[in-house]
Amino acid sequence: MKHQWRSLLAFMLLLLGLSAHAANETNDWLVEHPEIRVGVPDDLKPLISFEQGTAVGFDVDMLTTITQGVPMDFIWVPCGSWSACLTALQQRDIDVLPSMSFSTDRAAYTSFTQRYWTMPWAALSIHDVGEQVARELKAEQLRGQRIGVTQGYSVIPMLQHIRQTEVLEFKTLPQGIDALTRDAIDVYIDSLPVLVDELQQRPLANADLSVLSGAPGEDLFFGVRSDYQPLVVIFNRGIEKLTDLERQRIRRKWYGYELQQGWTDQELLSLGLKLGSVVVVLIAGVAYWNSRLRREVKLRKSAERRIRYVATHDELTGLPNRNLLSDRLEQAILQHQRDNKAFSIMFLDLDGFKAINDDFGHEYGDEILIHAAQRLTGLLRKSDTVCRYGGDEFVVVLPSTNNTNAALAVARKLVVHIARPYKIKGESLDVSVSVGVAMFPQHGTDEQTLLRSADKAMYAAKAAGKNDVRLAG
């Protein structure tokens, strides 16, 4: 028994020694880094902003609370738009950026603290008087709409994968709100408190807010430059010590004066709706006819957009179809002829797709096509065009891939990722892909010649055993 107590005592002393060593390391780091530069983005009120030259907001109070008693000074640095602030953190022009959500891309240059808050996304739209609007939206309900969002937001990849949608990125929130009022977009996505504050400051006629459920990026972290790991330790200690009373005190202070009695996010949503709706008193007849006219114009514009979309996109996958491919390919040829530069195209055909249709049915086959399309768009750049050419065939235009080695490298990456198993309705299904690559102007100087060259190379890949890449001869 004495031996056990001695072992336990030795272990506790070791832990105390390690803790003391870690504390000393942290103190030494603080001596060398007494000032911490915190980025203050534009358009993030009430989370963080400047008022008369002083940084204020939810994140400011949160940071000062969790570092209470720690010998450090915060230097509040205006860093511009959200995407500009991300760049500033990556380039170490700032040391900390609040209100960050996690993504693998950001993790390459950022160390994340523990989660300190959860902030729901919301969708702002404009509707006719009396029109019923859902108070909670699922992402799939945005299908077919033009979605505005701030550049650099972590929710963008999820929005881009909703079928039949067009995602437009704006540098600032006011630019997005302006596009919404001009009917250039159908809905604008941002943090719920940010949109409520915007409506409080600048009421918008017939505005409606809906909470966007299930969207990634609701958990918020402090992003710290990757070489400042001791600062993450300091922040985490403060976050762990936060009491529920302190959290609610900060929340009540910055979520609007009506929230001092403890309103929930849903009540916050209702507040935004009340403050965002402006009732303009007009002669009843004029208001009625204006409303009818506005609704008819909106329906006509919506129908026109739908017609244009159906004419240029594949209904199943939401990818561009042959019509839009032809236009994009023609533009690429003209541009690269003018600049005397090369570019590449690929012809892809799924291997084993017919067997899945035969064995499991066309519903499974359709799901394979949808998942394969999502993988392709996720692996390529925004400037690239991914087209469903027909059946299980796809064509990819890579306007910035101007040499053979780079094009083949992209093709091999697609081969690897398309061959990963597909989980469809409880089944694990396997398909692969054969890819033919053609270069402009080496393998063709017009649309048809380039497509034939890539198609021929694709069949050569199939003949060689499938799941492979071949360059046009």
Secondary structure as GFF3:
##gff-version 3
##sequence-region A 1 473
A	DSSP	alpha_helix	2	32	.	.	.	ID=ss1
A	DSSP	beta_strand	35	41	.	.	.	ID=ss2
A	DSSP	beta_strand	49	51	.	.	.	ID=ss3
A	DSSP	beta_strand	54	56	.	.	.	ID=ss4
A	DSSP	alpha_helix	58	66	.	.	.	ID=ss5
A	DSSP	beta_strand	73	80	.	.	.	ID=ss6
A	DSSP	alpha_helix	82	90	.	.	.	ID=ss7
A	DSSP	beta_strand	96	100	.	.	.	ID=ss8
A	DSSP	alpha_helix	104	107	.	.	.	ID=ss9
A	DSSP	beta_strand	110	112	.	.	.	ID=ss10
A	DSSP	beta_strand	117	118	.	.	.	ID=ss11
A	DSSP	beta_strand	121	126	.	.	.	ID=ss12
A	DSSP	beta_strand	136	138	.	.	.	ID=ss13
A	DSSP	three_ten_helix	139	142	.	.	.	ID=ss14
A	DSSP	beta_strand	146	150	.	.	.	ID=ss15
A	DSSP	alpha_helix	156	160	.	.	.	ID=ss16
A	DSSP	beta_strand	166	170	.	.	.	ID=ss17
A	DSSP	alpha_helix	173	181	.	.	.	ID=ss18
A	DSSP	beta_strand	187	191	.	.	.	ID=ss19
A	DSSP	alpha_helix	192	201	.	.	.	ID=ss20
A	DSSP	beta_strand	207	213	.	.	.	ID=ss21
A	DSSP	beta_strand	219	225	.	.	.	ID=ss22
A	DSSP	alpha_helix	229	241	.	.	.	ID=ss23
A	DSSP	alpha_helix	244	254	.	.	.	ID=ss24
A	DSSP	three_ten_helix	257	261	.	.	.	ID=ss25
A	DSSP	alpha_helix	265	276	.	.	.	ID=ss26
A	DSSP	alpha_helix	284	312	.	.	.	ID=ss27
A	DSSP	alpha_helix	322	339	.	.	.	ID=ss28
A	DSSP	beta_strand	343	351	.	.	.	ID=ss29
A	DSSP	alpha_helix	353	360	.	.	.	ID=ss30
A	DSSP	alpha_helix	362	379	.	.	.	ID=ss31
A	DSSP	beta_strand	385	390	.	.	.	ID=ss32
A	DSSP	beta_strand	393	398	.	.	.	ID=ss33
A	DSSP	alpha_helix	404	418	.	.	.	ID=ss34
A	DSSP	beta_strand	422	424	.	.	.	ID=ss35
A	DSSP	beta_strand	427	429	.	.	.	ID=ss36
A	DSSP	beta_strand	432	440	.	.	.	ID=ss37
A	DSSP	alpha_helix	447	463	.	.	.	ID=ss38
A	DSSP	beta_strand	469	471	.	.	.	ID=ss39
###
